[in-house]
Amino acid sequence: MSDSWLPIAYLFAAVLFILGIRNLASPRTAPLGNGMAAVGMAIAVVATLLARDVVSYTVVLAGIVVGAAIGTVLALRIQMTAMPQMVALLNGFGGGASALVASAELLRYVREGESPTELVSVAIVLGALIGGLTFTGSLVAFAKLQEMMRGAPITYPLQRTSNAVFGLASLGLGVAVAVDPTALDAYAGLVALSLALGVLLVIPIGGADMPVVISLLNSYSGLAACATGFVLGNSGLVISGSLVGAAGIILTKLMCDAMNRPLTNVLFGAFGKVTAGVGAAVEGRAVKAYTAEDAGVILSSARSAIVVPGYGLAVAQAQHATRQLGDLLEKRGCKVQYAIHPVAGRMPGHMNVLLAEADVSYDKLVEMEQINPQFPETDVVLVLGANDVVNPAARSDPGSPIYGMPILDVDRARQVMVIKRSLNPGFAGIDNPLFYLDNTMMVFGDAKETVLKIIEALKTL
């Protein structure tokens, strides 16, 4: 079969990829964007299978069936709170697949006694290096998020120096392989170092920075796929990989800006080293604990309310109860909005997805820059499981590890209600002065159960 139609198929797929990403920019059009990108990928995969020599269509079909079955089960069973872990694993598998393909192509060239072009040699090196790093780095991110290993930063003496040495050594081996693709010992060393670097670059990063890490690893997986596209001479893979890589880098930059952290700091793995209890400590003050019924009384007279969702809401699966509370308040004449911090939760857009799942209207989700000026004129702010993103120490305490990070200015509202299970600190591991302010009332308990109790209390008033 002639391959003359293949570039047209890949071009059509690329257009669908681009339109899909464009539609992902809005929660309202995100489902359409997902569908368009999926169709584009299906076209690219089918075109490749029809145009290339395939060892066994039976094996390919078996892989599709097994993969589809696993994906279906995971999609039905994975809780929203575990989606960041799932994304981390998918990033890792993508990077690992790219490294395997690059390795297989190199071995094929050596076995057949052929010499790859300089471009292909460099692409093989990049596919192995970035793919291997992405694979192990994503596994570490998964283990941290799944609490299979300590979520706090893991550090040791001369960490940056040793990472730099490993990085330079991997680059040196990469140059050696690019110059002489038959140097399999050097290639094996390159793969081993890339796997080690993935671990070493992620272990010093704490849970507070996991959204940035996931976004960065997503970009790495795209870059590895792009390199693999050059290895295979597949323009569809080059296009899709470059789009994922570019989108991931852009999102990483936006996330870094939201945390007031330089992108270079992320790239060199020198961030997230916070010390529990440093800064933001509040001495000699006690919180004021209230009941759900007390919260209901306060909300019954509110004319304006802002809900601030956090990871605690996700853990408790309280998004549907929160929407019910918002609907009830609106029926009583209260204006209700939802404040979205860019890094709330454990992955980019975590809170948007949760609230969209509960059918909260998109126009009620307000980004940080637009909602912050409204807090001083708001009667009640309801904080559901958020911590670091509402910590006023980020504005006022130069000794705090999160000092300078843009936050939601909830402390400036007339009344703040914080629903938490306990006073345990957030990912940054520091106390939150918000809990001790005169205009803050703490309601301790599970977010879902507490919100349902507030709803019942409101109905009686």
Order of alpha helices (4+ residues) and beta strands (2+ residues): alpha-alpha-alpha-alpha-alpha-alpha-alpha-alpha-alpha-alpha-alpha-beta-alpha-alpha-beta-alpha-beta-alpha-beta-alpha-beta-beta-alpha
